[in-house]
Amino acid sequence: METYYIWLNELKTINLNMKKKLLEYYGNPKAIYEADIVELDQVLSNDGVESLILDKNLKPCETLQRENERHAIHTLTIADENYRSVAKQSISPIVLYYKGTLYPETVPLVGIIGSRKTSLYGREITKLVCRDYREKNTIIVSGLSKGIDCMAHTETLQNGGITYAFAAHGLDTCYPAEQKGLMEQITYTGAVISQYPVGNTARKYQFIQRNALLSSWIDELVVIEAGIKSGTLTTANSAIKNRKTVYAVPNNIFLPESQGNNILFRKGAKPYVMTKNPPVQNPAKQNPNHKQIVDALKKDPLSAHELSVSMEKNQQEVEEVLMEMELEGESSVTYCGDGKWHYNGW
């Protein structure tokens, strides 16, 4: 039966709504394949019937199945019990492809997404949001992109959680290429899912379709950071359209990375509130870099980049220490509107 599902899914002459209408009427794709033109004409009102009758070549479908087997790719049809019921009535196709393991829909899914260009604040909040949902035994879903998406997957895996990634290409490849290792790690306990068969490379419009698919599968969505023109915002808009619960993380209204979040509040997104306070570090185990930062800022206000040069350390490492200081309530340093960190009392 899988071959017939792939045949119906790959037909280009009728749209998704028509395919689902035919499945509802006939019950399975083999019956559609074997139906006569008179009956099909009545069901579809002559819309694409002729091309449907003529396009009965199963060989490409069988070739695709062999390629899937070669790449350890599984086929998930809309009739499968692991195909989430929340997605069946949406734009989700009748066939998806995945590598790894899918879990019953009794296990909740939360999407955690954000900008490719991340701020220090966004990275730290991603860690805390992942922790919150991981402790609720929720599968964390994201899009395998650089930035927040990648961090959501990585943070989940490093702490023993399960994550799904939705890809915008066939699963015989990986985009971005440097995420190939992460993609493989995800499949050990979770899954990488795509609507595109093998041989499909990433194209711009496919990311929009990927975002819509992701939004149809999740139960909730948390937007960490989003620009006004971003894929993150298109995913959130799709989730709102699909009547999913959408949370946005409050942030500085002047930051470009936050402007999309603020728009989402106007559209009905809820502000994300931490269920637990951030972990407080034991003073005895305080990061030794704290004192070095304070000493540097006593001389002059400095940006994170200038601090990294002064301390001869990687900028991302310095940014993470600064965020630690803020989260721990360290009041001796403050980030100001001039883009620099100040020693309080300067």
The 8 nearest C-alpha neighbors of each residue, nearest first, counted from 0:
[[1, 3, 2, 4, 29, 28, 27, 5],
 [2, 0, 4, 3, 5, 76, 74, 6],
 [3, 1, 5, 0, 4, 60, 6, 61],
 [4, 2, 6, 5, 0, 28, 1, 29],
 [3, 5, 1, 7, 6, 2, 28, 8],
 [4, 6, 8, 2, 3, 7, 9, 60],
 [7, 5, 3, 9, 4, 8, 60, 2],
 [8, 6, 4, 10, 5, 9, 3, 28],
 [9, 7, 5, 6, 10, 4, 93, 94],
 [8, 10, 6, 7, 5, 11, 60, 4],
 [11, 9, 7, 8, 12, 6, 13, 51],
 [10, 12, 13, 9, 14, 8, 7, 51],
 [11, 13, 10, 47, 50, 14, 51, 48],
 [14, 12, 11, 47, 17, 10, 15, 18],
 [13, 15, 17, 16, 18, 12, 11, 10],
 [14, 16, 18, 17, 19, 13, 92, 90],
 [15, 17, 19, 18, 14, 20, 13, 90],
 [18, 16, 20, 15, 14, 19, 21, 13],
 [19, 17, 15, 21, 20, 16, 22, 14],
 [18, 20, 22, 16, 21, 17, 23, 15],
 [21, 19, 17, 23, 18, 22, 16, 24],
 [20, 22, 24, 18, 19, 23, 25, 17],
 [23, 21, 19, 26, 25, 24, 20, 27],
 [22, 24, 20, 21, 26, 25, 19, 27],
 [23, 25, 21, 22, 26, 20, 42, 27],
 [26, 24, 22, 27, 23, 21, 30, 31],
 [25, 27, 22, 23, 24, 28, 30, 21],
 [26, 28, 22, 29, 25, 30, 31, 23],
 [29, 27, 31, 30, 3, 4, 32, 22],
 [30, 28, 32, 31, 3, 27, 33, 0],
 [29, 31, 33, 28, 32, 27, 34, 25],
 [32, 30, 28, 34, 29, 33, 25, 27],
 [31, 33, 29, 30, 34, 28, 55, 3],
 [32, 34, 30, 31, 29, 35, 28, 52],
 [35, 33, 31, 32, 30, 36, 39, 38],
 [36, 34, 37, 38, 39, 33, 52, 31],
 [35, 37, 39, 38, 40, 34, 52, 48],
 [38, 36, 40, 39, 35, 41, 34, 42],
 [37, 39, 41, 40, 36, 35, 42, 34],
 [40, 38, 36, 42, 41, 37, 43, 35],
 [39, 41, 45, 37, 44, 38, 43, 42],
 [40, 42, 38, 44, 39, 43, 37, 45],
 [43, 41, 39, 40, 44, 38, 21, 24],
 [42, 44, 40, 45, 46, 41, 39, 48],
 [43, 45, 40, 41, 46, 42, 39, 48],
 [46, 44, 40, 48, 43, 47, 41, 39],
 [47, 45, 43, 44, 48, 40, 13, 49],
 [46, 48, 50, 49, 13, 45, 12, 51],
 [49, 47, 51, 45, 46, 50, 40, 52],
 [50, 48, 52, 51, 47, 53, 36, 45],
 [49, 51, 53, 52, 48, 47, 54, 12],
 [52, 50, 48, 54, 49, 53, 47, 12],
 [51, 53, 49, 50, 54, 48, 55, 36],
 [52, 54, 50, 51, 55, 49, 56, 48],
 [55, 53, 51, 52, 56, 50, 10, 49],
 [56, 54, 53, 57, 52, 32, 51, 6],
 [55, 57, 58, 54, 59, 6, 60, 53],
 [56, 58, 60, 59, 55, 61, 6, 2],
 [57, 59, 61, 60, 56, 62, 63, 55],
 [60, 58, 62, 61, 57, 63, 56, 6],
 [61, 59, 63, 57, 58, 62, 2, 6],
 [60, 62, 64, 58, 63, 59, 57, 65],
 [63, 61, 59, 65, 60, 64, 58, 66],
 [62, 64, 60, 66, 61, 65, 67, 59],
 [65, 63, 67, 61, 62, 66, 68, 60],
 [64, 66, 68, 62, 67, 63, 69, 61],
 [67, 65, 69, 63, 68, 64, 62, 70],
 [68, 66, 72, 64, 70, 65, 69, 71],
 [67, 69, 71, 65, 66, 70, 72, 64],
 [68, 70, 66, 67, 71, 65, 72, 64],
 [69, 71, 67, 72, 68, 66, 171, 170],
 [72, 70, 68, 69, 67, 73, 98, 66],
 [73, 71, 67, 98, 70, 97, 68, 96],
 [72, 74, 97, 96, 98, 75, 71, 67],
 [73, 75, 96, 95, 76, 97, 72, 94],
 [74, 76, 95, 94, 96, 79, 73, 77],
 [77, 75, 94, 78, 79, 93, 95, 74],
 [76, 78, 93, 79, 82, 94, 75, 87],
 [79, 77, 76, 80, 82, 75, 93, 81],
 [78, 80, 76, 82, 81, 77, 75, 83],
 [81, 79, 82, 78, 83, 103, 77, 104],
 [82, 80, 79, 103, 83, 101, 102, 104],
 [81, 83, 79, 80, 77, 84, 75, 76],
 [84, 82, 85, 86, 104, 81, 216, 87],
 [83, 85, 87, 86, 82, 88, 104, 216],
 [86, 84, 83, 87, 216, 215, 88, 89],
 [87, 85, 215, 216, 84, 89, 83, 88],
 [88, 86, 84, 89, 85, 91, 83, 77],
 [87, 89, 86, 85, 90, 91, 84, 215],
 [90, 88, 91, 86, 87, 215, 241, 85],
 [89, 91, 92, 212, 88, 86, 215, 211],
 [90, 92, 89, 212, 86, 87, 93, 215],
 [93, 91, 94, 90, 95, 15, 194, 8],
 [92, 94, 77, 76, 8, 91, 95, 4],
 [95, 93, 76, 92, 75, 8, 77, 5],
 [96, 94, 194, 75, 193, 74, 76, 92],
 [97, 95, 74, 193, 73, 192, 75, 194],
 [96, 98, 192, 73, 191, 72, 193, 190],
 [99, 97, 72, 191, 190, 186, 73, 71],
 [98, 100, 186, 190, 189, 187, 97, 191],
 [99, 101, 189, 190, 188, 102, 186, 98],
 [100, 102, 190, 189, 81, 99, 103, 97],
 [101, 103, 104, 100, 81, 106, 105, 189],
 [104, 102, 105, 81, 106, 101, 80, 83],
 [103, 105, 106, 83, 102, 107, 81, 84],
 [104, 106, 103, 107, 102, 108, 83, 81],
 [105, 107, 104, 103, 137, 108, 102, 138],
 [108, 106, 137, 105, 138, 218, 104, 109],
 [107, 109, 138, 217, 218, 137, 139, 140],
 [110, 108, 219, 139, 217, 220, 140, 218],
 [109, 111, 140, 220, 141, 139, 221, 217],
 [112, 110, 221, 141, 220, 222, 140, 109],
 [111, 113, 148, 222, 141, 147, 223, 110],
 [114, 112, 224, 147, 223, 225, 231, 222],
 [113, 115, 116, 225, 224, 117, 147, 146],
 [114, 116, 146, 145, 117, 147, 113, 144],
 [117, 115, 114, 146, 118, 145, 256, 147],
 [118, 116, 146, 114, 115, 121, 147, 122],
 [117, 119, 121, 120, 122, 116, 256, 224],
 [118, 120, 122, 121, 318, 123, 319, 117],
 [119, 121, 118, 123, 122, 124, 322, 117],
 [122, 120, 118, 124, 119, 123, 117, 125],
 [121, 123, 125, 119, 120, 124, 118, 126],
 [122, 124, 126, 120, 125, 121, 119, 127],
 [123, 125, 127, 121, 126, 122, 128, 120],
 [126, 124, 122, 128, 123, 127, 129, 121],
 [127, 125, 129, 123, 124, 128, 130, 154],
 [126, 128, 130, 124, 129, 125, 131, 123],
 [129, 127, 131, 125, 130, 126, 124, 132],
 [130, 128, 126, 132, 127, 131, 133, 125],
 [129, 131, 127, 133, 128, 132, 134, 126],
 [132, 130, 128, 129, 134, 133, 127, 135],
 [133, 131, 135, 134, 129, 137, 130, 128],
 [132, 134, 130, 136, 135, 137, 131, 129],
 [133, 135, 132, 136, 131, 130, 137, 129],
 [134, 136, 132, 133, 137, 131, 130, 138],
 [137, 135, 133, 134, 132, 138, 106, 160],
 [136, 138, 107, 135, 132, 133, 108, 139],
 [139, 137, 108, 161, 162, 107, 109, 140],
 [138, 140, 162, 109, 110, 108, 137, 163],
 [141, 139, 110, 163, 162, 109, 164, 111],
 [142, 140, 164, 148, 110, 111, 112, 143],
 [141, 143, 165, 164, 144, 148, 166, 140],
 [142, 144, 149, 148, 164, 141, 166, 145],
 [145, 143, 148, 142, 149, 146, 115, 175],
 [144, 146, 115, 149, 148, 147, 143, 175],
 [145, 147, 115, 149, 148, 117, 116, 114],
 [146, 148, 113, 150, 149, 114, 112, 151],
 [149, 147, 151, 112, 141, 144, 150, 143],
 [148, 150, 152, 145, 143, 151, 147, 146],
 [149, 151, 147, 153, 152, 148, 154, 146],
 [152, 150, 148, 154, 149, 153, 147, 155],
 [153, 151, 149, 155, 150, 154, 162, 156],
 [154, 152, 150, 156, 155, 151, 157, 149],
 [155, 153, 157, 151, 156, 152, 150, 158],
 [154, 156, 160, 152, 153, 158, 157, 151],
 [157, 155, 153, 159, 160, 158, 154, 152],
 [156, 158, 154, 155, 159, 153, 160, 152],
 [157, 159, 156, 155, 160, 154, 130, 133],
 [158, 160, 156, 157, 155, 161, 133, 154],
 [161, 159, 155, 156, 158, 133, 162, 138],
 [162, 160, 138, 189, 188, 155, 139, 156],
 [161, 163, 139, 189, 138, 140, 152, 185],
 [164, 162, 140, 190, 189, 191, 139, 141],
 [163, 165, 191, 141, 142, 143, 140, 192],
 [166, 164, 192, 142, 193, 191, 213, 141],
 [167, 165, 193, 168, 192, 142, 164, 209],
 [166, 168, 206, 209, 205, 201, 193, 165],
 [169, 167, 201, 200, 199, 166, 195, 170],
 [170, 168, 197, 199, 195, 196, 171, 198],
 [169, 171, 172, 197, 168, 173, 193, 196],
 [172, 170, 169, 197, 70, 198, 173, 72],
 [171, 173, 170, 169, 174, 168, 200, 198],
 [174, 172, 176, 179, 175, 170, 178, 171],
 [175, 173, 176, 178, 201, 172, 177, 168],
 [174, 176, 177, 178, 173, 144, 179, 145],
 [177, 175, 174, 173, 178, 179, 172, 180],
 [176, 178, 175, 179, 180, 174, 173, 181],
 [179, 177, 181, 176, 180, 175, 182, 174],
 [178, 180, 182, 181, 177, 173, 176, 183],
 [181, 179, 183, 182, 178, 184, 177, 185],
 [180, 182, 184, 178, 183, 179, 185, 153],
 [183, 181, 179, 185, 180, 184, 178, 186],
 [182, 184, 180, 181, 186, 185, 179, 187],
 [185, 183, 181, 186, 187, 182, 180, 188],
 [186, 184, 182, 189, 183, 187, 190, 181],
 [185, 187, 99, 190, 189, 183, 184, 188],
 [188, 186, 184, 185, 189, 99, 183, 100],
 [189, 187, 186, 161, 185, 100, 99, 190],
 [190, 188, 186, 100, 162, 185, 161, 163],
 [191, 189, 99, 186, 163, 100, 98, 185],
 [190, 192, 164, 98, 97, 163, 165, 186],
 [193, 191, 97, 165, 96, 166, 164, 190],
 [194, 192, 166, 96, 195, 165, 95, 97],
 [193, 195, 95, 96, 196, 94, 92, 192],
 [194, 196, 169, 193, 168, 199, 197, 96],
 [197, 195, 169, 199, 198, 194, 96, 170],
 [198, 196, 169, 171, 199, 170, 195, 67],
 [197, 199, 169, 200, 196, 171, 172, 168],
 [200, 198, 169, 168, 197, 196, 195, 201],
 [199, 201, 168, 169, 198, 202, 172, 167],
 [200, 202, 168, 167, 199, 205, 203, 174],
 [203, 201, 205, 204, 200, 206, 167, 168],
 [202, 204, 205, 206, 201, 207, 167, 208],
 [205, 203, 207, 206, 202, 208, 201, 209],
 [206, 204, 208, 202, 207, 203, 167, 209],
 [205, 207, 209, 167, 208, 204, 203, 210],
 [206, 208, 210, 205, 204, 209, 211, 230],
 [209, 207, 205, 211, 206, 210, 212, 204],
 [208, 210, 206, 212, 207, 167, 211, 205],
 [211, 209, 234, 207, 213, 208, 212, 206],
 [210, 212, 208, 214, 209, 213, 237, 234],
 [211, 213, 209, 215, 214, 210, 91, 208],
 [212, 214, 210, 216, 215, 211, 209, 165],
 [213, 215, 238, 211, 212, 216, 217, 237],
 [216, 214, 86, 212, 213, 217, 211, 89],
 [217, 215, 86, 213, 214, 85, 83, 212],
 [216, 218, 108, 109, 219, 214, 215, 110],
 [217, 219, 108, 109, 243, 107, 216, 244],
 [220, 218, 109, 244, 217, 243, 245, 110],
 [219, 221, 110, 245, 109, 246, 111, 244],
 [220, 222, 246, 111, 247, 110, 245, 223],
 [221, 223, 247, 112, 113, 224, 111, 246],
 [224, 222, 113, 248, 121, 112, 221, 247],
 [225, 223, 113, 257, 256, 114, 222, 260],
 [226, 224, 259, 256, 114, 257, 113, 260],
 [225, 227, 259, 256, 229, 228, 258, 255],
 [226, 228, 259, 258, 229, 225, 232, 255],
 [229, 227, 226, 232, 230, 259, 225, 233],
 [230, 228, 231, 232, 226, 227, 225, 233],
 [229, 231, 233, 232, 234, 207, 228, 210],
 [230, 232, 229, 234, 233, 113, 225, 235],
 [231, 233, 235, 234, 230, 229, 236, 225],
 [234, 232, 236, 230, 235, 231, 237, 229],
 [235, 233, 210, 237, 231, 232, 236, 211],
 [236, 234, 238, 232, 237, 233, 239, 231],
 [235, 237, 233, 239, 238, 234, 232, 240],
 [238, 236, 240, 234, 235, 239, 211, 214],
 [237, 239, 214, 241, 235, 243, 240, 236],
 [240, 238, 242, 236, 241, 237, 243, 235],
 [239, 241, 237, 242, 238, 236, 243, 235],
 [240, 242, 238, 239, 243, 237, 215, 214],
 [243, 241, 239, 240, 238, 244, 237, 245],
 [242, 244, 238, 241, 239, 219, 245, 218],
 [243, 245, 219, 220, 242, 246, 218, 239],
 [246, 244, 220, 268, 219, 221, 243, 269],
 [245, 247, 269, 221, 271, 268, 270, 220],
 [248, 246, 222, 270, 271, 260, 221, 269],
 [247, 249, 271, 223, 270, 222, 250, 246],
 [250, 248, 270, 247, 271, 260, 251, 261],
 [249, 251, 257, 252, 248, 254, 260, 224],
 [250, 252, 253, 254, 257, 249, 258, 256],
 [253, 251, 254, 250, 257, 258, 261, 255],
 [254, 252, 251, 255, 257, 258, 250, 256],
 [253, 255, 256, 257, 251, 252, 258, 250],
 [256, 254, 257, 258, 226, 253, 227, 225],
 [255, 257, 226, 225, 254, 224, 258, 114],
 [258, 256, 260, 255, 254, 224, 259, 225],
 [257, 259, 261, 260, 255, 226, 227, 256],
 [258, 260, 227, 225, 226, 262, 261, 257],
 [261, 259, 263, 257, 258, 262, 247, 225],
 [260, 262, 264, 258, 263, 259, 257, 265],
 [261, 263, 259, 265, 264, 260, 258, 266],
 [264, 262, 266, 260, 265, 261, 268, 259],
 [263, 265, 268, 261, 267, 266, 262, 269],
 [264, 266, 262, 263, 267, 261, 268, 260],
 [267, 265, 263, 264, 268, 262, 239, 236],
 [266, 268, 264, 265, 269, 263, 245, 239],
 [269, 267, 264, 245, 246, 263, 266, 247],
 [268, 270, 246, 247, 271, 245, 267, 264],
 [271, 269, 247, 246, 248, 249, 272, 268],
 [270, 272, 248, 246, 247, 269, 273, 249],
 [273, 271, 270, 274, 248, 275, 246, 249],
 [274, 272, 275, 271, 276, 128, 131, 127],
 [273, 275, 272, 131, 276, 128, 271, 277],
 [276, 274, 273, 277, 131, 278, 272, 127],
 [275, 277, 278, 273, 274, 279, 127, 326],
 [278, 276, 279, 275, 326, 127, 327, 273],
 [277, 279, 276, 280, 327, 326, 275, 127],
 [280, 278, 327, 277, 281, 326, 276, 328],
 [279, 281, 282, 278, 285, 327, 284, 283],
 [280, 282, 284, 283, 285, 279, 278, 327],
 [283, 281, 285, 284, 280, 286, 279, 327],
 [282, 284, 281, 285, 280, 286, 287, 279],
 [285, 283, 281, 282, 286, 280, 287, 279],
 [286, 284, 282, 283, 287, 281, 280, 289],
 [285, 287, 288, 289, 284, 320, 290, 282],
 [288, 286, 289, 285, 290, 291, 284, 292],
 [287, 289, 291, 286, 290, 292, 320, 317],
 [290, 288, 292, 287, 291, 286, 293, 320],
 [291, 289, 293, 292, 288, 294, 287, 286],
 [290, 292, 288, 294, 289, 293, 295, 287],
 [293, 291, 295, 289, 290, 294, 288, 296],
 [292, 294, 290, 296, 295, 291, 297, 289],
 [295, 293, 291, 297, 292, 296, 290, 298],
 [294, 296, 292, 293, 297, 298, 291, 299],
 [297, 295, 299, 293, 298, 342, 300, 294],
 [298, 296, 294, 295, 342, 299, 293, 345],
 [297, 299, 296, 295, 294, 300, 342, 345],
 [298, 300, 296, 297, 301, 295, 341, 342],
 [301, 299, 341, 296, 340, 339, 342, 302],
 [302, 300, 339, 340, 305, 306, 299, 296],
 [301, 303, 339, 305, 304, 340, 306, 338],
 [304, 302, 306, 305, 307, 318, 314, 301],
 [303, 305, 307, 302, 306, 314, 308, 301],
 [306, 304, 302, 308, 307, 303, 301, 309],
 [305, 307, 309, 303, 304, 308, 301, 310],
 [306, 308, 312, 314, 304, 310, 305, 309],
 [307, 309, 311, 305, 306, 310, 304, 312],
 [310, 308, 306, 307, 311, 305, 295, 312],
 [309, 311, 307, 312, 308, 306, 291, 292],
 [312, 310, 308, 309, 307, 313, 306, 314],
 [313, 311, 307, 310, 314, 308, 317, 316],
 [312, 314, 316, 315, 307, 317, 311, 308],
 [315, 313, 307, 317, 316, 304, 318, 312],
 [314, 316, 318, 317, 313, 319, 119, 307],
 [317, 315, 319, 313, 314, 318, 320, 312],
 [316, 318, 314, 320, 319, 315, 307, 321],
 [319, 317, 315, 321, 320, 316, 119, 314],
 [318, 320, 322, 316, 317, 321, 323, 315],
 [319, 321, 323, 317, 322, 318, 324, 316],
 [322, 320, 318, 324, 323, 319, 317, 325],
 [321, 323, 325, 319, 324, 320, 326, 318],
 [324, 322, 320, 326, 321, 325, 327, 319],
 [323, 325, 329, 321, 327, 322, 326, 320],
 [326, 324, 322, 328, 327, 323, 329, 321],
 [325, 327, 323, 328, 324, 322, 277, 329],
 [328, 326, 324, 325, 329, 279, 323, 280],
 [327, 329, 325, 326, 330, 324, 323, 279],
 [328, 330, 324, 325, 327, 331, 332, 326],
 [331, 329, 332, 328, 333, 343, 325, 324],
 [330, 332, 343, 329, 342, 333, 293, 344],
 [333, 331, 342, 341, 343, 330, 340, 329],
 [334, 332, 341, 340, 335, 342, 343, 331],
 [333, 335, 340, 339, 341, 332, 338, 336],
 [336, 334, 337, 339, 338, 340, 333, 341],
 [335, 337, 338, 334, 339, 340, 253, 333],
 [336, 338, 335, 339, 334, 340, 302, 300],
 [339, 337, 336, 335, 302, 334, 340, 301],
 [340, 338, 302, 301, 337, 335, 300, 334],
 [339, 341, 334, 301, 300, 333, 302, 335],
 [342, 340, 300, 333, 332, 296, 343, 334],
 [341, 343, 332, 296, 297, 345, 331, 344],
 [344, 342, 331, 345, 332, 341, 333, 330],
 [343, 345, 342, 331, 341, 297, 332, 333],
 [344, 343, 342, 341, 297, 299, 300, 296]]
